[in-house]
Amino acid sequence: MKQLILILTFTILFFAGYGQSCEVGGSFFSTFEDIQLILDENNCGSCHANGRSEANWNYDSYTLFTRNGDCNQQVIIHGNASDSYLYDVITGSDKLCSESTSIHKLSETDLDKIETWINQGATEYCLPLYPEVTAIFDLNNCQSCHKQNSGLWAYNTYQGILGFNTDNNCEETKTVVIGNADLSLLYDKINNDGYVVCGESMNGEFSPLTDLEIAKIRDWINGGATESTSALPVVISSFESKEADMSIILTWLTEIEIGTDKFVVEHSSTGRGFEEIAEVKSTGSSGSSSSYTYMHETPSFGENYYRLKMVDLDGSFNYSNIRLTRLEVETAEMIVSPNPAMSTDRLKVRWYPRKGQEQAYLNILDPNGKNLHKKIIFEGTNYVRLPTLIEGIYYVLIEDYFGGFLLERVVIIN
């Protein structure tokens, strides 16, 4: 699958400190070390580094970073930031395993950096290309068994290394699943984990690939199994969303398009569970820039998240970064669910304040007005774990820093 790379020019990246230290064919990418620096700058290490693993997650190493975290959620889904649990944690935008997670929100700038890295494959090292992968195999004398016309899998051509020219004799297991090394038979046979789903390991007992070589092949698959610099076909230099007369206008600019069929516009009010709302056909070419505009005439009050699903002529696709536009309301609004609720439930509280307010206090009151629970919430979707309550009527009170308040009755059933 051709990769759709979101880049800026080197000058912009350099002066913005964009955290993309890897350059491949004029395109810039982040490495895991770049992401570690961003997390360090946000003091995430006080809970998630140097041996500390709050919520069962730690970023001391790439392996620890990418393993499943709290509630066995996938912290990283390579190529898909919005469905990665890490995205929930740093945006506070969806159901989380702890009501305190919303305080981990990062700035839009840092969020964009991490989001771009995940969408580009979340590689540990600089993005490898096909020639570097074949060089690793050559160095380890793999050509002695996997040369052209051997009747076995061969890596001397790009189509060959993907497994298109040979039958791997493993039902429902592809040689290379582009964008997902864990599902790829090639990575399964070289990763030295002691288990091979089908056939035998390719890592010879006397001359195994090094950990670095294995990691680079993994990164190559997760990063899109790119053949060459000329196979980085789409450059999106900008993607913006803004409010206009209670509608939201999306604009994006492409510098280069090769083999692109269409852009699918997707929308969500929470940052997850995106739904298609429109298709825009590609009009670009390899040698010229193209601009696109789409107006969403029926957005939601409060938060509106947008992303582009960029589809190639061969059906392969990738996602853009997410853009958020808040549709301001004239008066503050609160929506609480479920209601009725059980005392073991977490309340979903969607708070849409007046313009200029980003956070407020939320209180749980008993019928006599006694405050049973208090926490800070943020504009948009919040999740509140209830204290132990008996059946009855309670009240959710939101008080902002300007003296305003919202009150809603909640019925507790056990």
Secondary structure as a PSIPRED ss2 file (coil, helix, strand):
# PSIPRED VFORMAT (PSIPRED V4.0)

   1 M C   1.000  0.000  0.000
   2 K C   1.000  0.000  0.000
   3 Q C   1.000  0.000  0.000
   4 L E   0.000  0.000  1.000
   5 I E   0.000  0.000  1.000
   6 L E   0.000  0.000  1.000
   7 I C   1.000  0.000  0.000
   8 L C   1.000  0.000  0.000
   9 T C   1.000  0.000  0.000
  10 F H   0.000  1.000  0.000
  11 T H   0.000  1.000  0.000
  12 I H   0.000  1.000  0.000
  13 L H   0.000  1.000  0.000
  14 F H   0.000  1.000  0.000
  15 F H   0.000  1.000  0.000
  16 A H   0.000  1.000  0.000
  17 G C   1.000  0.000  0.000
  18 Y C   1.000  0.000  0.000
  19 G C   1.000  0.000  0.000
  20 Q C   1.000  0.000  0.000
  21 S C   1.000  0.000  0.000
  22 C E   0.000  0.000  1.000
  23 E E   0.000  0.000  1.000
  24 V E   0.000  0.000  1.000
  25 G C   1.000  0.000  0.000
  26 G C   1.000  0.000  0.000
  27 S E   0.000  0.000  1.000
  28 F E   0.000  0.000  1.000
  29 F E   0.000  0.000  1.000
  30 S C   1.000  0.000  0.000
  31 T C   1.000  0.000  0.000
  32 F H   0.000  1.000  0.000
  33 E H   0.000  1.000  0.000
  34 D H   0.000  1.000  0.000
  35 I H   0.000  1.000  0.000
  36 Q H   0.000  1.000  0.000
  37 L H   0.000  1.000  0.000
  38 I H   0.000  1.000  0.000
  39 L H   0.000  1.000  0.000
  40 D H   0.000  1.000  0.000
  41 E H   0.000  1.000  0.000
  42 N C   1.000  0.000  0.000
  43 N C   1.000  0.000  0.000
  44 C C   1.000  0.000  0.000
  45 G H   0.000  1.000  0.000
  46 S H   0.000  1.000  0.000
  47 C H   0.000  1.000  0.000
  48 H H   0.000  1.000  0.000
  49 A C   1.000  0.000  0.000
  50 N C   1.000  0.000  0.000
  51 G C   1.000  0.000  0.000
  52 R C   1.000  0.000  0.000
  53 S C   1.000  0.000  0.000
  54 E H   0.000  1.000  0.000
  55 A H   0.000  1.000  0.000
  56 N H   0.000  1.000  0.000
  57 W C   1.000  0.000  0.000
  58 N C   1.000  0.000  0.000
  59 Y C   1.000  0.000  0.000
  60 D C   1.000  0.000  0.000
  61 S C   1.000  0.000  0.000
  62 Y H   0.000  1.000  0.000
  63 T H   0.000  1.000  0.000
  64 L H   0.000  1.000  0.000
  65 F H   0.000  1.000  0.000
  66 T H   0.000  1.000  0.000
  67 R C   1.000  0.000  0.000
  68 N C   1.000  0.000  0.000
  69 G C   1.000  0.000  0.000
  70 D H   0.000  1.000  0.000
  71 C H   0.000  1.000  0.000
  72 N H   0.000  1.000  0.000
  73 Q C   1.000  0.000  0.000
  74 Q C   1.000  0.000  0.000
  75 V C   1.000  0.000  0.000
  76 I C   1.000  0.000  0.000
  77 I C   1.000  0.000  0.000
  78 H C   1.000  0.000  0.000
  79 G C   1.000  0.000  0.000
  80 N C   1.000  0.000  0.000
  81 A C   1.000  0.000  0.000
  82 S C   1.000  0.000  0.000
  83 D C   1.000  0.000  0.000
  84 S C   1.000  0.000  0.000
  85 Y H   0.000  1.000  0.000
  86 L H   0.000  1.000  0.000
  87 Y H   0.000  1.000  0.000
  88 D H   0.000  1.000  0.000
  89 V H   0.000  1.000  0.000
  90 I H   0.000  1.000  0.000
  91 T H   0.000  1.000  0.000
  92 G C   1.000  0.000  0.000
  93 S C   1.000  0.000  0.000
  94 D C   1.000  0.000  0.000
  95 K C   1.000  0.000  0.000
  96 L C   1.000  0.000  0.000
  97 C C   1.000  0.000  0.000
  98 S C   1.000  0.000  0.000
  99 E H   0.000  1.000  0.000
 100 S H   0.000  1.000  0.000
 101 T H   0.000  1.000  0.000
 102 S H   0.000  1.000  0.000
 103 I H   0.000  1.000  0.000
 104 H H   0.000  1.000  0.000
 105 K C   1.000  0.000  0.000
 106 L C   1.000  0.000  0.000
 107 S C   1.000  0.000  0.000
 108 E H   0.000  1.000  0.000
 109 T H   0.000  1.000  0.000
 110 D H   0.000  1.000  0.000
 111 L H   0.000  1.000  0.000
 112 D H   0.000  1.000  0.000
 113 K H   0.000  1.000  0.000
 114 I H   0.000  1.000  0.000
 115 E H   0.000  1.000  0.000
 116 T H   0.000  1.000  0.000
 117 W H   0.000  1.000  0.000
 118 I H   0.000  1.000  0.000
 119 N H   0.000  1.000  0.000
 120 Q C   1.000  0.000  0.000
 121 G C   1.000  0.000  0.000
 122 A C   1.000  0.000  0.000
 123 T C   1.000  0.000  0.000
 124 E C   1.000  0.000  0.000
 125 Y C   1.000  0.000  0.000
 126 C C   1.000  0.000  0.000
 127 L C   1.000  0.000  0.000
 128 P C   1.000  0.000  0.000
 129 L C   1.000  0.000  0.000
 130 Y H   0.000  1.000  0.000
 131 P H   0.000  1.000  0.000
 132 E H   0.000  1.000  0.000
 133 V H   0.000  1.000  0.000
 134 T H   0.000  1.000  0.000
 135 A H   0.000  1.000  0.000
 136 I H   0.000  1.000  0.000
 137 F H   0.000  1.000  0.000
 138 D H   0.000  1.000  0.000
 139 L H   0.000  1.000  0.000
 140 N C   1.000  0.000  0.000
 141 N C   1.000  0.000  0.000
 142 C H   0.000  1.000  0.000
 143 Q H   0.000  1.000  0.000
 144 S H   0.000  1.000  0.000
 145 C C   1.000  0.000  0.000
 146 H C   1.000  0.000  0.000
 147 K C   1.000  0.000  0.000
 148 Q C   1.000  0.000  0.000
 149 N C   1.000  0.000  0.000
 150 S C   1.000  0.000  0.000
 151 G C   1.000  0.000  0.000
 152 L C   1.000  0.000  0.000
 153 W C   1.000  0.000  0.000
 154 A C   1.000  0.000  0.000
 155 Y C   1.000  0.000  0.000
 156 N C   1.000  0.000  0.000
 157 T C   1.000  0.000  0.000
 158 Y H   0.000  1.000  0.000
 159 Q H   0.000  1.000  0.000
 160 G H   0.000  1.000  0.000
 161 I H   0.000  1.000  0.000
 162 L C   1.000  0.000  0.000
 163 G C   1.000  0.000  0.000
 164 F C   1.000  0.000  0.000
 165 N C   1.000  0.000  0.000
 166 T C   1.000  0.000  0.000
 167 D C   1.000  0.000  0.000
 168 N C   1.000  0.000  0.000
 169 N C   1.000  0.000  0.000
 170 C C   1.000  0.000  0.000
 171 E C   1.000  0.000  0.000
 172 E C   1.000  0.000  0.000
 173 T C   1.000  0.000  0.000
 174 K C   1.000  0.000  0.000
 175 T C   1.000  0.000  0.000
 176 V C   1.000  0.000  0.000
 177 V C   1.000  0.000  0.000
 178 I C   1.000  0.000  0.000
 179 G C   1.000  0.000  0.000
 180 N C   1.000  0.000  0.000
 181 A H   0.000  1.000  0.000
 182 D H   0.000  1.000  0.000
 183 L H   0.000  1.000  0.000
 184 S C   1.000  0.000  0.000
 185 L H   0.000  1.000  0.000
 186 L H   0.000  1.000  0.000
 187 Y H   0.000  1.000  0.000
 188 D H   0.000  1.000  0.000
 189 K H   0.000  1.000  0.000
 190 I H   0.000  1.000  0.000
 191 N C   1.000  0.000  0.000
 192 N C   1.000  0.000  0.000
 193 D C   1.000  0.000  0.000
 194 G C   1.000  0.000  0.000
 195 Y C   1.000  0.000  0.000
 196 V C   1.000  0.000  0.000
 197 V C   1.000  0.000  0.000
 198 C C   1.000  0.000  0.000
 199 G C   1.000  0.000  0.000
 200 E C   1.000  0.000  0.000
 201 S C   1.000  0.000  0.000
 202 M C   1.000  0.000  0.000
 203 N C   1.000  0.000  0.000
 204 G C   1.000  0.000  0.000
 205 E C   1.000  0.000  0.000
 206 F C   1.000  0.000  0.000
 207 S C   1.000  0.000  0.000
 208 P C   1.000  0.000  0.000
 209 L C   1.000  0.000  0.000
 210 T C   1.000  0.000  0.000
 211 D H   0.000  1.000  0.000
 212 L H   0.000  1.000  0.000
 213 E H   0.000  1.000  0.000
 214 I H   0.000  1.000  0.000
 215 A H   0.000  1.000  0.000
 216 K H   0.000  1.000  0.000
 217 I H   0.000  1.000  0.000
 218 R H   0.000  1.000  0.000
 219 D H   0.000  1.000  0.000
 220 W H   0.000  1.000  0.000
 221 I H   0.000  1.000  0.000
 222 N H   0.000  1.000  0.000
 223 G C   1.000  0.000  0.000
 224 G C   1.000  0.000  0.000
 225 A C   1.000  0.000  0.000
 226 T C   1.000  0.000  0.000
 227 E C   1.000  0.000  0.000
 228 S C   1.000  0.000  0.000
 229 T H   0.000  1.000  0.000
 230 S H   0.000  1.000  0.000
 231 A H   0.000  1.000  0.000
 232 L C   1.000  0.000  0.000
 233 P C   1.000  0.000  0.000
 234 V E   0.000  0.000  1.000
 235 V E   0.000  0.000  1.000
 236 I E   0.000  0.000  1.000
 237 S E   0.000  0.000  1.000
 238 S E   0.000  0.000  1.000
 239 F E   0.000  0.000  1.000
 240 E E   0.000  0.000  1.000
 241 S E   0.000  0.000  1.000
 242 K E   0.000  0.000  1.000
 243 E E   0.000  0.000  1.000
 244 A E   0.000  0.000  1.000
 245 D C   1.000  0.000  0.000
 246 M C   1.000  0.000  0.000
 247 S E   0.000  0.000  1.000
 248 I E   0.000  0.000  1.000
 249 I E   0.000  0.000  1.000
 250 L E   0.000  0.000  1.000
 251 T E   0.000  0.000  1.000
 252 W E   0.000  0.000  1.000
 253 L E   0.000  0.000  1.000
 254 T E   0.000  0.000  1.000
 255 E E   0.000  0.000  1.000
 256 I E   0.000  0.000  1.000
 257 E C   1.000  0.000  0.000
 258 I C   1.000  0.000  0.000
 259 G C   1.000  0.000  0.000
 260 T E   0.000  0.000  1.000
 261 D E   0.000  0.000  1.000
 262 K E   0.000  0.000  1.000
 263 F E   0.000  0.000  1.000
 264 V E   0.000  0.000  1.000
 265 V E   0.000  0.000  1.000
 266 E E   0.000  0.000  1.000
 267 H E   0.000  0.000  1.000
 268 S E   0.000  0.000  1.000
 269 S C   1.000  0.000  0.000
 270 T C   1.000  0.000  0.000
 271 G C   1.000  0.000  0.000
 272 R C   1.000  0.000  0.000
 273 G C   1.000  0.000  0.000
 274 F C   1.000  0.000  0.000
 275 E E   0.000  0.000  1.000
 276 E E   0.000  0.000  1.000
 277 I E   0.000  0.000  1.000
 278 A E   0.000  0.000  1.000
 279 E E   0.000  0.000  1.000
 280 V E   0.000  0.000  1.000
 281 K E   0.000  0.000  1.000
 282 S C   1.000  0.000  0.000
 283 T C   1.000  0.000  0.000
 284 G C   1.000  0.000  0.000
 285 S E   0.000  0.000  1.000
 286 S C   1.000  0.000  0.000
 287 G C   1.000  0.000  0.000
 288 S E   0.000  0.000  1.000
 289 S C   1.000  0.000  0.000
 290 S E   0.000  0.000  1.000
 291 S E   0.000  0.000  1.000
 292 Y E   0.000  0.000  1.000
 293 T E   0.000  0.000  1.000
 294 Y E   0.000  0.000  1.000
 295 M E   0.000  0.000  1.000
 296 H E   0.000  0.000  1.000
 297 E C   1.000  0.000  0.000
 298 T C   1.000  0.000  0.000
 299 P C   1.000  0.000  0.000
 300 S C   1.000  0.000  0.000
 301 F C   1.000  0.000  0.000
 302 G E   0.000  0.000  1.000
 303 E E   0.000  0.000  1.000
 304 N E   0.000  0.000  1.000
 305 Y E   0.000  0.000  1.000
 306 Y E   0.000  0.000  1.000
 307 R E   0.000  0.000  1.000
 308 L E   0.000  0.000  1.000
 309 K E   0.000  0.000  1.000
 310 M E   0.000  0.000  1.000
 311 V E   0.000  0.000  1.000
 312 D E   0.000  0.000  1.000
 313 L C   1.000  0.000  0.000
 314 D C   1.000  0.000  0.000
 315 G C   1.000  0.000  0.000
 316 S C   1.000  0.000  0.000
 317 F E   0.000  0.000  1.000
 318 N E   0.000  0.000  1.000
 319 Y E   0.000  0.000  1.000
 320 S C   1.000  0.000  0.000
 321 N C   1.000  0.000  0.000
 322 I C   1.000  0.000  0.000
 323 R E   0.000  0.000  1.000
 324 L E   0.000  0.000  1.000
 325 T E   0.000  0.000  1.000
 326 R E   0.000  0.000  1.000
 327 L E   0.000  0.000  1.000
 328 E C   1.000  0.000  0.000
 329 V C   1.000  0.000  0.000
 330 E C   1.000  0.000  0.000
 331 T C   1.000  0.000  0.000
 332 A C   1.000  0.000  0.000
 333 E E   0.000  0.000  1.000
 334 M E   0.000  0.000  1.000
 335 I E   0.000  0.000  1.000
 336 V E   0.000  0.000  1.000
 337 S E   0.000  0.000  1.000
 338 P C   1.000  0.000  0.000
 339 N C   1.000  0.000  0.000
 340 P C   1.000  0.000  0.000
 341 A E   0.000  0.000  1.000
 342 M C   1.000  0.000  0.000
 343 S C   1.000  0.000  0.000
 344 T C   1.000  0.000  0.000
 345 D C   1.000  0.000  0.000
 346 R E   0.000  0.000  1.000
 347 L E   0.000  0.000  1.000
 348 K E   0.000  0.000  1.000
 349 V E   0.000  0.000  1.000
 350 R E   0.000  0.000  1.000
 351 W E   0.000  0.000  1.000
 352 Y E   0.000  0.000  1.000
 353 P C   1.000  0.000  0.000
 354 R C   1.000  0.000  0.000
 355 K C   1.000  0.000  0.000
 356 G C   1.000  0.000  0.000
 357 Q C   1.000  0.000  0.000
 358 E C   1.000  0.000  0.000
 359 Q E   0.000  0.000  1.000
 360 A E   0.000  0.000  1.000
 361 Y E   0.000  0.000  1.000
 362 L E   0.000  0.000  1.000
 363 N E   0.000  0.000  1.000
 364 I E   0.000  0.000  1.000
 365 L E   0.000  0.000  1.000
 366 D C   1.000  0.000  0.000
 367 P C   1.000  0.000  0.000
 368 N C   1.000  0.000  0.000
 369 G C   1.000  0.000  0.000
 370 K C   1.000  0.000  0.000
 371 N E   0.000  0.000  1.000
 372 L E   0.000  0.000  1.000
 373 H E   0.000  0.000  1.000
 374 K E   0.000  0.000  1.000
 375 K E   0.000  0.000  1.000
 376 I E   0.000  0.000  1.000
 377 I E   0.000  0.000  1.000
 378 F E   0.000  0.000  1.000
 379 E C   1.000  0.000  0.000
 380 G E   0.000  0.000  1.000
 381 T E   0.000  0.000  1.000
 382 N E   0.000  0.000  1.000
 383 Y E   0.000  0.000  1.000
 384 V E   0.000  0.000  1.000
 385 R E   0.000  0.000  1.000
 386 L C   1.000  0.000  0.000
 387 P C   1.000  0.000  0.000
 388 T C   1.000  0.000  0.000
 389 L C   1.000  0.000  0.000
 390 I C   1.000  0.000  0.000
 391 E C   1.000  0.000  0.000
 392 G E   0.000  0.000  1.000
 393 I E   0.000  0.000  1.000
 394 Y E   0.000  0.000  1.000
 395 Y E   0.000  0.000  1.000
 396 V E   0.000  0.000  1.000
 397 L E   0.000  0.000  1.000
 398 I E   0.000  0.000  1.000
 399 E E   0.000  0.000  1.000
 400 D C   1.000  0.000  0.000
 401 Y C   1.000  0.000  0.000
 402 F C   1.000  0.000  0.000
 403 G C   1.000  0.000  0.000
 404 G C   1.000  0.000  0.000
 405 F E   0.000  0.000  1.000
 406 L E   0.000  0.000  1.000
 407 L E   0.000  0.000  1.000
 408 E E   0.000  0.000  1.000
 409 R E   0.000  0.000  1.000
 410 V E   0.000  0.000  1.000
 411 V E   0.000  0.000  1.000
 412 I E   0.000  0.000  1.000
 413 I C   1.000  0.000  0.000
 414 N C   1.000  0.000  0.000
